[in-house]
Amino acid sequence: MANLDDLLSAPQAAELLGISVKTLYRNSYVYDDFPQPTKVGRTVLYDPDELRAWRYEHPPRERTITR
């Protein structure tokens, strides 16, 4: 695990992954292999290396534009 100073807050983690905070929290329930946060009091913090590794294994879906 990374040093606490290196961990990301939920908004920072969501930005790193290119998703919303709501989706970040939902992913922790939907994907068994989603990196679990470290809790410090009521604050959840994510390891950026674990998030990057997860994103590599789960690339974002391509969006199609419908008219």
Buried (B, 14 or more C-beta within 10 A) or exposed (E): EBEEEEBBBBEBBBBBBEBEBEEBBEBBEEEEEBBEBBEEEEEBBBBBEBBEEBBEEEEEEEEEEEE
